Amino acid sequence: MRMYEDYLMLLSPPETVKQEIARYKKASAKLIGDYKSMDSPAHISIQHLERQKPLMEDKNILLMETAFAALPPVLLHVDGFDYFPHLHNRMTIYAHIRSTPSVDQWFRHLKAVLKIKKTLLPHITIARDIPEKDFNTLWPNFKNKRMVEPFWINELKIVKRETFGYLPKWEPFKTFRFKNPAGFEHQMDVLIKEHIRSANQNQINLF
């Protein structure tokens, strides 16, 4: 039995977007060589939980499934590229997700379900945590690129891996569908608040 596991909650774009992002990653590798995120499938990371006990109670799954089902599918747009810096002069280049009032509202509801308090910047990583010299080589090729790609997100996926395993790989764990066709109606707000209230009352941890 595994002692601890890492969990990653993510939104997975369709194959057309994955293939386009993979194309940019391969082009980047030709310029700077192999790098960390080179072979990672395109995704929007929502929450990364490390060193968790490998247990998710049935009651917990049911609460999450009900709350996620109250969310509608969301239309997102890749809209160009951007970057953010890390410590020690390292950088990450990513495909930018367009911010609109409806998209921002959708992510606020998603954060409420997962009780995420920190700022969430939806993005799809191209080159993660690369040295500044590699960034200086790559960024001129991305800076003026105009990539606009709409896509629907209909579900949230959870993958897991053994925390202390030898060369651990991410494995599928759970998938939750967004089923509310009516959009942001009062019913959805009630269901999400009920999920949060029940979780707090029963002191249920997601993992």
C-alpha positions as CSV (number, residue, x, y, z in Angstrom):
1,M,0.0,0.0,0.0
2,R,1.3,3.5,-0.9
3,M,2.1,5.6,2.1
4,Y,1.6,9.0,0.4
5,E,0.4,10.2,-3.0
6,D,0.5,13.5,-4.9
7,Y,-2.6,14.6,-6.6
8,L,-3.0,17.1,-9.5
9,M,-6.4,18.6,-10.5
10,L,-6.5,19.8,-14.1
11,L,-8.6,20.9,-17.0
12,S,-7.7,19.0,-20.2
13,P,-8.2,20.8,-23.6
14,P,-9.2,18.9,-26.7
15,E,-6.7,17.1,-29.0
16,T,-6.5,19.9,-31.5
17,V,-5.2,22.3,-28.8
18,K,-2.9,19.6,-27.3
19,Q,-1.4,19.0,-30.7
20,E,-0.8,22.7,-31.3
21,I,0.8,23.1,-27.9
22,A,3.0,20.0,-28.6
23,R,4.1,21.6,-31.8
24,Y,5.3,24.7,-30.0
25,K,7.1,22.5,-27.4
26,K,8.9,20.6,-30.1
27,A,10.0,23.8,-31.8
28,S,11.3,25.1,-28.5
29,A,13.3,21.9,-27.9
30,K,15.0,22.3,-31.2
31,L,16.3,25.7,-30.1
32,I,17.2,25.0,-26.5
33,G,17.4,21.2,-26.2
34,D,15.4,19.1,-23.7
35,Y,13.6,20.8,-20.9
36,K,11.3,19.8,-18.0
37,S,7.8,20.2,-19.5
38,M,8.8,19.2,-23.0
39,D,6.8,15.9,-23.0
40,S,3.9,17.0,-20.7
41,P,0.5,16.9,-22.4
42,A,-1.2,20.4,-22.6
43,H,-3.4,21.1,-19.5
44,I,-4.5,23.8,-17.2
45,S,-3.3,23.0,-13.7
46,I,-5.9,23.9,-11.0
47,Q,-4.5,22.5,-7.8
48,H,-1.4,20.4,-6.9
49,L,-1.6,18.5,-3.5
50,E,1.6,16.8,-2.4
51,R,2.2,14.1,0.1
52,Q,-1.4,13.2,0.8
53,K,-2.7,10.1,2.4
54,P,-4.1,7.9,-0.4
55,L,-7.7,7.9,0.7
56,M,-10.8,9.6,-0.7
57,E,-14.0,8.6,1.2
58,D,-17.1,7.8,-0.8
59,K,-19.0,10.6,1.0
60,N,-16.3,13.0,-0.1
61,I,-16.5,11.9,-3.7
62,L,-20.2,12.3,-3.7
63,L,-20.0,15.8,-2.4
64,M,-17.4,16.8,-5.0
65,E,-19.4,15.1,-7.8
66,T,-22.6,17.0,-6.8
67,A,-20.8,20.4,-6.6
68,F,-18.9,19.9,-9.9
69,A,-22.1,18.8,-11.7
70,A,-23.7,22.1,-10.7
71,L,-21.0,23.9,-12.8
72,P,-21.7,24.5,-16.5
73,P,-19.1,23.7,-19.2
74,V,-17.0,26.7,-20.0
75,L,-15.7,28.1,-23.2
76,L,-12.1,29.2,-23.0
77,H,-9.8,30.9,-25.5
78,V,-6.0,30.5,-25.9
79,D,-5.0,34.1,-26.7
80,G,-1.3,34.5,-27.4
81,F,1.6,33.8,-25.1
82,D,3.1,35.3,-21.9
83,Y,5.6,34.4,-19.2
84,F,6.3,34.7,-15.5
85,P,9.6,34.7,-13.6
86,H,10.8,32.3,-10.9
87,L,13.6,32.6,-8.4
88,H,17.2,32.4,-9.5
89,N,16.6,33.9,-12.9
90,R,14.4,31.1,-14.2
91,M,11.3,31.6,-16.4
92,T,8.1,29.9,-17.6
93,I,6.6,30.6,-21.0
94,Y,2.9,29.7,-21.3
95,A,-0.2,30.0,-23.6
96,H,-2.4,32.7,-22.1
97,I,-6.1,32.0,-21.4
98,R,-8.3,35.0,-22.2
99,S,-9.9,36.6,-19.2
100,T,-13.5,37.7,-19.5
101,P,-16.2,38.4,-16.8
102,S,-17.9,35.1,-17.4
103,V,-14.6,33.1,-17.4
104,D,-13.5,34.8,-14.2
105,Q,-16.8,34.1,-12.6
106,W,-16.6,30.4,-13.6
107,F,-13.1,30.0,-12.1
108,R,-14.3,31.8,-8.9
109,H,-17.0,29.1,-8.5
110,L,-14.4,26.3,-9.2
111,K,-12.1,27.7,-6.6
112,A,-15.0,27.9,-4.1
113,V,-15.7,24.2,-4.6
114,L,-12.1,23.3,-4.0
115,K,-11.7,25.9,-1.3
116,I,-8.7,27.4,-3.1
117,K,-7.8,30.8,-1.6
118,K,-4.7,31.8,-3.6
119,T,-4.8,33.5,-6.9
120,L,-5.3,31.2,-9.9
121,L,-4.0,32.2,-13.3
122,P,-5.3,29.8,-15.8
123,H,-2.6,29.0,-18.4
124,I,-1.1,26.2,-20.5
125,T,2.6,25.7,-19.9
126,I,4.9,25.6,-22.9
127,A,8.4,25.8,-21.3
128,R,8.5,25.5,-17.5
129,D,11.2,26.8,-15.2
130,I,13.9,27.3,-17.9
131,P,17.1,29.2,-17.4
132,E,17.2,32.9,-18.4
133,K,19.5,32.2,-21.3
134,D,17.1,29.7,-22.8
135,F,14.2,32.1,-22.2
136,N,16.1,34.8,-24.1
137,T,16.5,32.4,-27.0
138,L,12.8,31.4,-27.0
139,W,10.8,34.4,-26.1
140,P,11.5,36.5,-29.3
141,N,9.8,33.6,-31.2
142,F,6.7,33.8,-28.9
143,K,6.4,37.5,-28.2
144,N,4.6,38.4,-31.4
145,K,2.9,35.1,-32.1
146,R,-0.9,35.4,-32.5
147,M,-2.4,32.1,-31.5
148,V,-6.2,32.3,-30.8
149,E,-7.9,29.0,-30.2
150,P,-11.4,28.5,-28.6
151,F,-12.2,25.3,-26.8
152,W,-14.8,23.9,-24.4
153,I,-14.0,22.4,-21.0
154,N,-16.5,19.8,-19.9
155,E,-14.8,18.1,-17.0
156,L,-12.1,18.3,-14.3
157,K,-9.6,15.4,-14.1
158,I,-7.6,14.2,-11.1
159,V,-4.4,12.3,-11.6
160,K,-2.1,10.9,-8.9
161,R,1.3,9.5,-8.4
162,E,3.2,7.9,-5.6
163,T,5.1,10.6,-3.6
164,F,8.2,8.6,-2.9
165,G,8.1,6.1,-5.8
166,Y,11.0,5.6,-8.1
167,L,10.4,7.7,-11.3
168,P,6.7,8.0,-10.4
169,K,4.2,8.6,-13.2
170,W,0.9,10.3,-13.1
171,E,-2.1,7.9,-13.3
172,P,-5.8,8.7,-13.9
173,F,-7.8,8.8,-10.6
174,K,-11.1,10.6,-11.0
175,T,-13.0,12.6,-13.6
176,F,-15.9,14.9,-12.7
177,R,-18.2,16.2,-15.3
178,F,-19.7,19.8,-15.5
179,K,-23.3,19.1,-16.2
180,N,-25.3,22.3,-15.6
181,P,-26.6,23.5,-19.0
182,A,-28.3,26.6,-17.6
183,G,-25.2,28.4,-16.6
184,F,-24.8,30.4,-13.4
185,E,-28.2,30.1,-12.0
186,H,-29.2,30.3,-8.3
187,Q,-29.4,26.5,-8.1
188,M,-25.7,26.2,-8.8
189,D,-24.8,28.7,-6.1
190,V,-27.0,26.8,-3.6
191,L,-25.4,23.5,-4.4
192,I,-21.8,24.8,-4.2
193,K,-22.6,26.5,-0.9
194,E,-24.2,23.3,0.4
195,H,-21.1,21.3,-0.6
196,I,-18.8,23.7,1.3
197,R,-21.1,23.8,4.3
198,S,-21.3,20.0,4.5
199,A,-17.6,19.6,4.1
200,N,-16.9,22.0,6.9
201,Q,-19.5,20.5,9.2
202,N,-18.2,17.0,8.7
203,Q,-14.5,18.1,8.7
204,I,-13.9,16.2,5.5
205,N,-10.6,16.6,3.8
206,L,-10.6,16.1,0.0
207,F,-7.6,13.7,0.3
